[in-house]
Amino acid sequence: MSDEVMFILGAIFLVVVVPYWLKLHYRGEKNTKSSESKVTNKSTSTSEPEKVEQLHLLAEQLTERVKNLESILDDKAPGWRTNHGR
């Protein structure tokens, strides 16, 4: 390619592509920082013992749900435990 064509392509790249690229880069960086601050704000609003208690309650609820689902499966499909390795 001739030098003139390369100059024109370089100028187009600098005028069109680079600003758009920078805009996308800094917009993504801004969103990442704001989402990180939301996570840290949420973690500082609740103390550690409260988080542990919430997780414990959630684990109990999930255990109860699993028991309910297993009892439903026992009624609807009696051999499901032997068929699935339990």
Jmol script that loads the backbone (N, CA, C; Angstrom):
load data "model"
ATOM      1  N   MET A   1       0.848  -1.183   0.000  1.00  0.00           N
ATOM      2  CA  MET A   1       0.000   0.000   0.000  1.00  0.00           C
ATOM      3  C   MET A   1       0.889   1.239   0.000  1.00  0.00           C
ATOM      4  N   SER A   2       0.342   2.268  -0.540  1.00  0.00           N
ATOM      5  CA  SER A   2       1.129   3.493  -0.606  1.00  0.00           C
ATOM      6  C   SER A   2       1.101   4.217   0.730  1.00  0.00           C
ATOM      7  N   ASP A   3       2.014   5.132   0.878  1.00  0.00           N
ATOM      8  CA  ASP A   3       2.108   5.891   2.124  1.00  0.00           C
ATOM      9  C   ASP A   3       0.859   6.733   2.373  1.00  0.00           C
ATOM     10  N   GLU A   4       0.255   7.239   1.305  1.00  0.00           N
ATOM     11  CA  GLU A   4      -0.938   8.067   1.465  1.00  0.00           C
ATOM     12  C   GLU A   4      -2.108   7.253   2.030  1.00  0.00           C
ATOM     13  N   VAL A   5      -2.266   6.036   1.547  1.00  0.00           N
ATOM     14  CA  VAL A   5      -3.356   5.180   2.015  1.00  0.00           C
ATOM     15  C   VAL A   5      -3.143   4.823   3.482  1.00  0.00           C
ATOM     16  N   MET A   6      -1.903   4.494   3.836  1.00  0.00           N
ATOM     17  CA  MET A   6      -1.605   4.172   5.236  1.00  0.00           C
ATOM     18  C   MET A   6      -1.861   5.376   6.141  1.00  0.00           C
ATOM     19  N   PHE A   7      -1.509   6.569   5.675  1.00  0.00           N
ATOM     20  CA  PHE A   7      -1.748   7.782   6.458  1.00  0.00           C
ATOM     21  C   PHE A   7      -3.250   7.991   6.673  1.00  0.00           C
ATOM     22  N   ILE A   8      -4.037   7.801   5.623  1.00  0.00           N
ATOM     23  CA  ILE A   8      -5.489   7.988   5.724  1.00  0.00           C
ATOM     24  C   ILE A   8      -6.096   6.949   6.669  1.00  0.00           C
ATOM     25  N   LEU A   9      -5.677   5.693   6.544  1.00  0.00           N
ATOM     26  CA  LEU A   9      -6.194   4.655   7.438  1.00  0.00           C
ATOM     27  C   LEU A   9      -5.804   4.926   8.891  1.00  0.00           C
ATOM     28  N   GLY A  10      -4.582   5.383   9.114  1.00  0.00           N
ATOM     29  CA  GLY A  10      -4.142   5.723  10.470  1.00  0.00           C
ATOM     30  C   GLY A  10      -4.938   6.874  11.045  1.00  0.00           C
ATOM     31  N   ALA A  11      -5.201   7.885  10.223  1.00  0.00           N
ATOM     32  CA  ALA A  11      -5.979   9.033  10.684  1.00  0.00           C
ATOM     33  C   ALA A  11      -7.408   8.614  11.025  1.00  0.00           C
ATOM     34  N   ILE A  12      -8.007   7.780  10.190  1.00  0.00           N
ATOM     35  CA  ILE A  12      -9.362   7.296  10.473  1.00  0.00           C
ATOM     36  C   ILE A  12      -9.367   6.499  11.771  1.00  0.00           C
ATOM     37  N   PHE A  13      -8.367   5.663  11.954  1.00  0.00           N
ATOM     38  CA  PHE A  13      -8.267   4.871  13.181  1.00  0.00           C
ATOM     39  C   PHE A  13      -8.186   5.785  14.400  1.00  0.00           C
ATOM     40  N   LEU A  14      -7.339   6.811  14.334  1.00  0.00           N
ATOM     41  CA  LEU A  14      -7.175   7.712  15.475  1.00  0.00           C
ATOM     42  C   LEU A  14      -8.418   8.556  15.739  1.00  0.00           C
ATOM     43  N   VAL A  15      -9.114   8.946  14.702  1.00  0.00           N
ATOM     44  CA  VAL A  15     -10.262   9.834  14.867  1.00  0.00           C
ATOM     45  C   VAL A  15     -11.530   9.065  15.243  1.00  0.00           C
ATOM     46  N   VAL A  16     -11.704   7.852  14.721  1.00  0.00           N
ATOM     47  CA  VAL A  16     -12.951   7.128  14.929  1.00  0.00           C
ATOM     48  C   VAL A  16     -12.806   6.019  15.968  1.00  0.00           C
ATOM     49  N   VAL A  17     -11.846   5.149  15.796  1.00  0.00           N
ATOM     50  CA  VAL A  17     -11.767   3.940  16.610  1.00  0.00           C
ATOM     51  C   VAL A  17     -11.262   4.225  18.018  1.00  0.00           C
ATOM     52  N   VAL A  18     -10.194   4.978  18.160  1.00  0.00           N
ATOM     53  CA  VAL A  18      -9.587   5.195  19.481  1.00  0.00           C
ATOM     54  C   VAL A  18     -10.547   5.888  20.452  1.00  0.00           C
ATOM     55  N   PRO A  19     -11.234   6.970  20.071  1.00  0.00           N
ATOM     56  CA  PRO A  19     -12.171   7.573  21.039  1.00  0.00           C
ATOM     57  C   PRO A  19     -13.287   6.616  21.476  1.00  0.00           C
ATOM     58  N   TYR A  20     -13.832   5.856  20.538  1.00  0.00           N
ATOM     59  CA  TYR A  20     -14.886   4.895  20.875  1.00  0.00           C
ATOM     60  C   TYR A  20     -14.343   3.820  21.809  1.00  0.00           C
ATOM     61  N   TRP A  21     -13.147   3.360  21.527  1.00  0.00           N
ATOM     62  CA  TRP A  21     -12.497   2.344  22.348  1.00  0.00           C
ATOM     63  C   TRP A  21     -12.283   2.866  23.771  1.00  0.00           C
ATOM     64  N   LEU A  22     -11.789   4.086  23.909  1.00  0.00           N
ATOM     65  CA  LEU A  22     -11.574   4.677  25.234  1.00  0.00           C
ATOM     66  C   LEU A  22     -12.894   4.875  25.976  1.00  0.00           C
ATOM     67  N   LYS A  23     -13.913   5.297  25.249  1.00  0.00           N
ATOM     68  CA  LYS A  23     -15.227   5.481  25.871  1.00  0.00           C
ATOM     69  C   LYS A  23     -15.733   4.163  26.453  1.00  0.00           C
ATOM     70  N   LEU A  24     -15.649   3.099  25.679  1.00  0.00           N
ATOM     71  CA  LEU A  24     -16.095   1.796  26.168  1.00  0.00           C
ATOM     72  C   LEU A  24     -15.246   1.314  27.336  1.00  0.00           C
ATOM     73  N   HIS A  25     -13.952   1.557  27.263  1.00  0.00           N
ATOM     74  CA  HIS A  25     -13.057   1.116  28.332  1.00  0.00           C
ATOM     75  C   HIS A  25     -13.396   1.804  29.650  1.00  0.00           C
ATOM     76  N   TYR A  26     -13.532   3.120  29.626  1.00  0.00           N
ATOM     77  CA  TYR A  26     -13.772   3.836  30.874  1.00  0.00           C
ATOM     78  C   TYR A  26     -15.200   3.665  31.375  1.00  0.00           C
ATOM     79  N   ARG A  27     -16.152   3.429  30.488  1.00  0.00           N
ATOM     80  CA  ARG A  27     -17.506   3.135  30.935  1.00  0.00           C
ATOM     81  C   ARG A  27     -17.519   1.796  31.678  1.00  0.00           C
ATOM     82  N   GLY A  28     -16.830   0.798  31.160  1.00  0.00           N
ATOM     83  CA  GLY A  28     -16.740  -0.500  31.821  1.00  0.00           C
ATOM     84  C   GLY A  28     -16.027  -0.403  33.153  1.00  0.00           C
ATOM     85  N   GLU A  29     -14.988   0.418  33.225  1.00  0.00           N
ATOM     86  CA  GLU A  29     -14.252   0.599  34.478  1.00  0.00           C
ATOM     87  C   GLU A  29     -15.133   1.278  35.523  1.00  0.00           C
ATOM     88  N   LYS A  30     -15.934   2.245  35.103  1.00  0.00           N
ATOM     89  CA  LYS A  30     -16.840   2.939  36.017  1.00  0.00           C
ATOM     90  C   LYS A  30     -17.872   1.971  36.587  1.00  0.00           C
ATOM     91  N   ASN A  31     -18.453   1.121  35.735  1.00  0.00           N
ATOM     92  CA  ASN A  31     -19.452   0.157  36.192  1.00  0.00           C
ATOM     93  C   ASN A  31     -18.848  -0.851  37.146  1.00  0.00           C
ATOM     94  N   THR A  32     -17.622  -1.265  36.899  1.00  0.00           N
ATOM     95  CA  THR A  32     -16.961  -2.225  37.778  1.00  0.00           C
ATOM     96  C   THR A  32     -16.736  -1.621  39.150  1.00  0.00           C
ATOM     97  N   LYS A  33     -16.283  -0.382  39.202  1.00  0.00           N
ATOM     98  CA  LYS A  33     -16.038   0.264  40.495  1.00  0.00           C
ATOM     99  C   LYS A  33     -17.330   0.460  41.268  1.00  0.00           C
ATOM    100  N   SER A  34     -18.410   0.836  40.586  1.00  0.00           N
ATOM    101  CA  SER A  34     -19.669   1.057  41.300  1.00  0.00           C
ATOM    102  C   SER A  34     -20.232  -0.248  41.835  1.00  0.00           C
ATOM    103  N   SER A  35     -20.082  -1.340  41.087  1.00  0.00           N
ATOM    104  CA  SER A  35     -20.590  -2.618  41.589  1.00  0.00           C
ATOM    105  C   SER A  35     -19.743  -3.119  42.740  1.00  0.00           C
ATOM    106  N   GLU A  36     -18.426  -2.845  42.725  1.00  0.00           N
ATOM    107  CA  GLU A  36     -17.576  -3.234  43.847  1.00  0.00           C
ATOM    108  C   GLU A  36     -17.945  -2.452  45.095  1.00  0.00           C
ATOM    109  N   SER A  37     -18.267  -1.167  44.944  1.00  0.00           N
ATOM    110  CA  SER A  37     -18.632  -0.375  46.110  1.00  0.00           C
ATOM    111  C   SER A  37     -19.968  -0.839  46.685  1.00  0.00           C
ATOM    112  N   LYS A  38     -20.886  -1.305  45.830  1.00  0.00           N
ATOM    113  CA  LYS A  38     -22.152  -1.833  46.334  1.00  0.00           C
ATOM    114  C   LYS A  38     -21.912  -3.069  47.183  1.00  0.00           C
ATOM    115  N   VAL A  39     -20.994  -3.914  46.746  1.00  0.00           N
ATOM    116  CA  VAL A  39     -20.698  -5.131  47.498  1.00  0.00           C
ATOM    117  C   VAL A  39     -20.081  -4.780  48.838  1.00  0.00           C
ATOM    118  N   THR A  40     -19.135  -3.841  48.867  1.00  0.00           N
ATOM    119  CA  THR A  40     -18.506  -3.487  50.137  1.00  0.00           C
ATOM    120  C   THR A  40     -19.488  -2.770  51.048  1.00  0.00           C
ATOM    121  N   ASN A  41     -20.369  -1.935  50.500  1.00  0.00           N
ATOM    122  CA  ASN A  41     -21.365  -1.274  51.339  1.00  0.00           C
ATOM    123  C   ASN A  41     -22.314  -2.288  51.958  1.00  0.00           C
ATOM    124  N   LYS A  42     -22.705  -3.284  51.198  1.00  0.00           N
ATOM    125  CA  LYS A  42     -23.617  -4.300  51.716  1.00  0.00           C
ATOM    126  C   LYS A  42     -22.944  -5.110  52.815  1.00  0.00           C
ATOM    127  N   SER A  43     -21.658  -5.418  52.631  1.00  0.00           N
ATOM    128  CA  SER A  43     -20.974  -6.239  53.622  1.00  0.00           C
ATOM    129  C   SER A  43     -20.714  -5.459  54.905  1.00  0.00           C
ATOM    130  N   THR A  44     -20.552  -4.149  54.826  1.00  0.00           N
ATOM    131  CA  THR A  44     -20.316  -3.383  56.041  1.00  0.00           C
ATOM    132  C   THR A  44     -21.609  -3.077  56.786  1.00  0.00           C
ATOM    133  N   SER A  45     -22.753  -3.164  56.099  1.00  0.00           N
ATOM    134  CA  SER A  45     -24.008  -2.845  56.765  1.00  0.00           C
ATOM    135  C   SER A  45     -24.479  -3.975  57.680  1.00  0.00           C
ATOM    136  N   THR A  46     -24.030  -5.182  57.437  1.00  0.00           N
ATOM    137  CA  THR A  46     -24.438  -6.325  58.242  1.00  0.00           C
ATOM    138  C   THR A  46     -23.218  -6.879  58.954  1.00  0.00           C
ATOM    139  N   SER A  47     -23.364  -7.118  60.251  1.00  0.00           N
ATOM    140  CA  SER A  47     -22.223  -7.628  61.004  1.00  0.00           C
ATOM    141  C   SER A  47     -22.019  -9.110  60.720  1.00  0.00           C
ATOM    142  N   GLU A  48     -20.858  -9.593  61.068  1.00  0.00           N
ATOM    143  CA  GLU A  48     -20.494 -10.988  60.804  1.00  0.00           C
ATOM    144  C   GLU A  48     -21.412 -11.994  61.502  1.00  0.00           C
ATOM    145  N   PRO A  49     -21.725 -11.838  62.780  1.00  0.00           N
ATOM    146  CA  PRO A  49     -22.642 -12.798  63.416  1.00  0.00           C
ATOM    147  C   PRO A  49     -24.030 -12.819  62.772  1.00  0.00           C
ATOM    148  N   GLU A  50     -24.509 -11.667  62.328  1.00  0.00           N
ATOM    149  CA  GLU A  50     -25.812 -11.625  61.659  1.00  0.00           C
ATOM    150  C   GLU A  50     -25.768 -12.386  60.341  1.00  0.00           C
ATOM    151  N   LYS A  51     -24.655 -12.258  59.616  1.00  0.00           N
ATOM    152  CA  LYS A  51     -24.506 -12.989  58.359  1.00  0.00           C
ATOM    153  C   LYS A  51     -24.501 -14.489  58.608  1.00  0.00           C
ATOM    154  N   VAL A  52     -23.786 -14.911  59.644  1.00  0.00           N
ATOM    155  CA  VAL A  52     -23.728 -16.335  59.972  1.00  0.00           C
ATOM    156  C   VAL A  52     -25.118 -16.843  60.326  1.00  0.00           C
ATOM    157  N   GLU A  53     -25.857 -16.067  61.088  1.00  0.00           N
ATOM    158  CA  GLU A  53     -27.216 -16.464  61.468  1.00  0.00           C
ATOM    159  C   GLU A  53     -28.118 -16.561  60.235  1.00  0.00           C
ATOM    160  N   GLN A  54     -28.007 -15.594  59.326  1.00  0.00           N
ATOM    161  CA  GLN A  54     -28.803 -15.631  58.097  1.00  0.00           C
ATOM    162  C   GLN A  54     -28.466 -16.861  57.264  1.00  0.00           C
ATOM    163  N   LEU A  55     -27.178 -17.169  57.156  1.00  0.00           N
ATOM    164  CA  LEU A  55     -26.770 -18.349  56.398  1.00  0.00           C
ATOM    165  C   LEU A  55     -27.256 -19.634  57.058  1.00  0.00           C
ATOM    166  N   HIS A  56     -27.236 -19.661  58.381  1.00  0.00           N
ATOM    167  CA  HIS A  56     -27.722 -20.835  59.108  1.00  0.00           C
ATOM    168  C   HIS A  56     -29.216 -21.046  58.851  1.00  0.00           C
ATOM    169  N   LEU A  57     -29.991 -19.969  58.911  1.00  0.00           N
ATOM    170  CA  LEU A  57     -31.430 -20.066  58.638  1.00  0.00           C
ATOM    171  C   LEU A  57     -31.688 -20.510  57.201  1.00  0.00           C
ATOM    172  N   LEU A  58     -30.914 -19.977  56.277  1.00  0.00           N
ATOM    173  CA  LEU A  58     -31.063 -20.370  54.882  1.00  0.00           C
ATOM    174  C   LEU A  58     -30.742 -21.852  54.696  1.00  0.00           C
ATOM    175  N   ALA A  59     -29.697 -22.328  55.365  1.00  0.00           N
ATOM    176  CA  ALA A  59     -29.342 -23.750  55.272  1.00  0.00           C
ATOM    177  C   ALA A  59     -30.455 -24.628  55.832  1.00  0.00           C
ATOM    178  N   GLU A  60     -31.064 -24.206  56.928  1.00  0.00           N
ATOM    179  CA  GLU A  60     -32.176 -24.975  57.494  1.00  0.00           C
ATOM    180  C   GLU A  60     -33.365 -25.011  56.536  1.00  0.00           C
ATOM    181  N   GLN A  61     -33.670 -23.874  55.914  1.00  0.00           N
ATOM    182  CA  GLN A  61     -34.775 -23.824  54.957  1.00  0.00           C
ATOM    183  C   GLN A  61     -34.506 -24.732  53.762  1.00  0.00           C
ATOM    184  N   LEU A  62     -33.277 -24.705  53.274  1.00  0.00           N
ATOM    185  CA  LEU A  62     -32.941 -25.551  52.129  1.00  0.00           C
ATOM    186  C   LEU A  62     -32.990 -27.028  52.498  1.00  0.00           C
ATOM    187  N   THR A  63     -32.553 -27.363  53.715  1.00  0.00           N
ATOM    188  CA  THR A  63     -32.633 -28.752  54.169  1.00  0.00           C
ATOM    189  C   THR A  63     -34.083 -29.209  54.223  1.00  0.00           C
ATOM    190  N   GLU A  64     -34.955 -28.359  54.722  1.00  0.00           N
ATOM    191  CA  GLU A  64     -36.381 -28.693  54.790  1.00  0.00           C
ATOM    192  C   GLU A  64     -36.965 -28.870  53.388  1.00  0.00           C
ATOM    193  N   ARG A  65     -36.554 -28.027  52.458  1.00  0.00           N
ATOM    194  CA  ARG A  65     -37.039 -28.157  51.082  1.00  0.00           C
ATOM    195  C   ARG A  65     -36.600 -29.480  50.463  1.00  0.00           C
ATOM    196  N   VAL A  66     -35.343 -29.850  50.708  1.00  0.00           N
ATOM    197  CA  VAL A  66     -34.845 -31.119  50.164  1.00  0.00           C
ATOM    198  C   VAL A  66     -35.630 -32.284  50.746  1.00  0.00           C
ATOM    199  N   LYS A  67     -35.899 -32.235  52.055  1.00  0.00           N
ATOM    200  CA  LYS A  67     -36.688 -33.306  52.676  1.00  0.00           C
ATOM    201  C   LYS A  67     -38.075 -33.389  52.054  1.00  0.00           C
ATOM    202  N   ASN A  68     -38.705 -32.234  51.825  1.00  0.00           N
ATOM    203  CA  ASN A  68     -40.029 -32.225  51.202  1.00  0.00           C
ATOM    204  C   ASN A  68     -39.990 -32.799  49.790  1.00  0.00           C
ATOM    205  N   LEU A  69     -38.990 -32.405  49.022  1.00  0.00           N
ATOM    206  CA  LEU A  69     -38.870 -32.930  47.664  1.00  0.00           C
ATOM    207  C   LEU A  69     -38.623 -34.434  47.665  1.00  0.00           C
ATOM    208  N   GLU A  70     -37.806 -34.904  48.605  1.00  0.00           N
ATOM    209  CA  GLU A  70     -37.556 -36.343  48.692  1.00  0.00           C
ATOM    210  C   GLU A  70     -38.826 -37.107  49.063  1.00  0.00           C
ATOM    211  N   SER A  71     -39.632 -36.537  49.962  1.00  0.00           N
ATOM    212  CA  SER A  71     -40.878 -37.226  50.324  1.00  0.00           C
ATOM    213  C   SER A  71     -41.855 -37.252  49.149  1.00  0.00           C
ATOM    214  N   ILE A  72     -41.885 -36.180  48.366  1.00  0.00           N
ATOM    215  CA  ILE A  72     -42.738 -36.169  47.170  1.00  0.00           C
ATOM    216  C   ILE A  72     -42.262 -37.222  46.179  1.00  0.00           C
ATOM    217  N   LEU A  73     -40.950 -37.297  45.991  1.00  0.00           N
ATOM    218  CA  LEU A  73     -40.411 -38.307  45.079  1.00  0.00           C
ATOM    219  C   LEU A  73     -40.667 -39.717  45.589  1.00  0.00           C
ATOM    220  N   ASP A  74     -40.594 -39.907  46.915  1.00  0.00           N
ATOM    221  CA  ASP A  74     -40.888 -41.229  47.474  1.00  0.00           C
ATOM    222  C   ASP A  74     -42.321 -41.648  47.160  1.00  0.00           C
ATOM    223  N   ASP A  75     -43.252 -40.685  47.196  1.00  0.00           N
ATOM    224  CA  ASP A  75     -44.652 -40.995  46.889  1.00  0.00           C
ATOM    225  C   ASP A  75     -44.876 -41.218  45.395  1.00  0.00           C
ATOM    226  N   LYS A  76     -44.293 -40.366  44.568  1.00  0.00           N
ATOM    227  CA  LYS A  76     -44.563 -40.398  43.126  1.00  0.00           C
ATOM    228  C   LYS A  76     -43.720 -41.432  42.383  1.00  0.00           C
ATOM    229  N   ALA A  77     -42.459 -41.600  42.815  1.00  0.00           N
ATOM    230  CA  ALA A  77     -41.549 -42.536  42.128  1.00  0.00           C
ATOM    231  C   ALA A  77     -40.796 -43.332  43.184  1.00  0.00           C
ATOM    232  N   PRO A  78     -41.391 -44.415  43.678  1.00  0.00           N
ATOM    233  CA  PRO A  78     -40.817 -45.142  44.813  1.00  0.00           C
ATOM    234  C   PRO A  78     -39.378 -45.629  44.621  1.00  0.00           C
ATOM    235  N   GLY A  79     -38.951 -45.938  43.426  1.00  0.00           N
ATOM    236  CA  GLY A  79     -37.605 -46.468  43.238  1.00  0.00           C
ATOM    237  C   GLY A  79     -36.567 -45.433  42.851  1.00  0.00           C
ATOM    238  N   TRP A  80     -36.842 -44.163  43.068  1.00  0.00           N
ATOM    239  CA  TRP A  80     -35.925 -43.133  42.590  1.00  0.00           C
ATOM    240  C   TRP A  80     -34.580 -43.173  43.305  1.00  0.00           C
ATOM    241  N   ARG A  81     -34.548 -43.564  44.562  1.00  0.00           N
ATOM    242  CA  ARG A  81     -33.276 -43.590  45.299  1.00  0.00           C
ATOM    243  C   ARG A  81     -32.339 -44.661  44.748  1.00  0.00           C
ATOM    244  N   THR A  82     -32.872 -45.829  44.440  1.00  0.00           N
ATOM    245  CA  THR A  82     -32.022 -46.903  43.912  1.00  0.00           C
ATOM    246  C   THR A  82     -31.603 -46.621  42.477  1.00  0.00           C
ATOM    247  N   ASN A  83     -32.438 -45.908  41.743  1.00  0.00           N
ATOM    248  CA  ASN A  83     -32.110 -45.585  40.353  1.00  0.00           C
ATOM    249  C   ASN A  83     -31.040 -44.510  40.244  1.00  0.00           C
ATOM    250  N   HIS A  84     -30.893 -43.690  41.263  1.00  0.00           N
ATOM    251  CA  HIS A  84     -29.969 -42.564  41.188  1.00  0.00           C
ATOM    252  C   HIS A  84     -28.842 -42.652  42.201  1.00  0.00           C
ATOM    253  N   GLY A  85     -28.514 -43.844  42.647  1.00  0.00           N
ATOM    254  CA  GLY A  85     -27.328 -44.058  43.459  1.00  0.00           C
ATOM    255  C   GLY A  85     -27.418 -43.647  44.905  1.00  0.00           C
ATOM    256  N   ARG A  86     -28.590 -43.555  45.464  1.00  0.00           N
ATOM    257  CA  ARG A  86     -28.699 -43.201  46.886  1.00  0.00           C
ATOM    258  C   ARG A  86     -29.051 -44.400  47.693  1.00  0.00           C
TER     259      ARG A  86
END
end "model"
wireframe off; spacefill off
backbone 0.3
color backbone group
